[in-house]
Amino acid sequence: TDWVAKVKRELAPVEAGRFFVYGSHDADKVPDGSVPLLIEAAMAFGTGHHGTTLGCLRAFDRLLNDGFNLTSVADIGCGTAVLAMAAASVLPITALASDIDPVAVEVAQANVAANNLTGKVECLEATGFDHPGLAAQAPFDLIFANILKGPLIDLAPSMSKATAPGGKVILSGLLNEQAAEVIGVYSDNGYSLAQHDEIVEWSTLTLT
């Protein structure tokens, strides 16, 4: 199977509020007035087609529409770095994007360069918040973590320390039936639920 060709056929562009996630083969389809985010087809994980990435982008778009003021953003477990790139595209900040997987960090750096966001997104190889680059910028007004239930629960105490007072976290990578447990753990760590979105079987949580 020619996987790149297959991916190009199957990865239609995705719209999430103001954001438009697309592959280079669809560069002619970017709508006027959108915030375009280019993800190359050869690197197709975290592209916005999955209910988790789409949920995070929609939740972020809603925060922007609500006038939430933020000056620092971290994307923990960034994959393609699409969430960090979304933040860096619309805010006068340098977003931090970290992943435990060195290959993901390389993919993230390639996507950042392809979107002309070099210097606006800093890509780090890190386990959770364990990196001097993250420590130097914490606490954050907004943290994205689109990972899995287990790591989200494990990260709750350190995420609480890394979130500014009144700050938000957008969590996903969760099946709908897993959301209540994660909400409970984060409530125990000082967060309150602001929004729970479901896209098919996937949940996205926005917590304050």
Secondary structure, 3 states (H helix, E strand, C coil): CCHHHHHHHHCCCEEECCEEEECHHHHHHCCCCCEEEECCHHHCCCCCCCHHHHHHHHHHHHHHHCCCCCCCEEEECCCCCHHHHHHHHHCCCCEEEEECCHHHHHHHHHHHHHCCCECCEEEEECECCECHHHHHHCCEEEEEEECCHHHHHHHHHHHHHHEEEEEEEEEEEEEHHHHHHHHHHHHHCCCCEEEEEEECCEEEEEEC
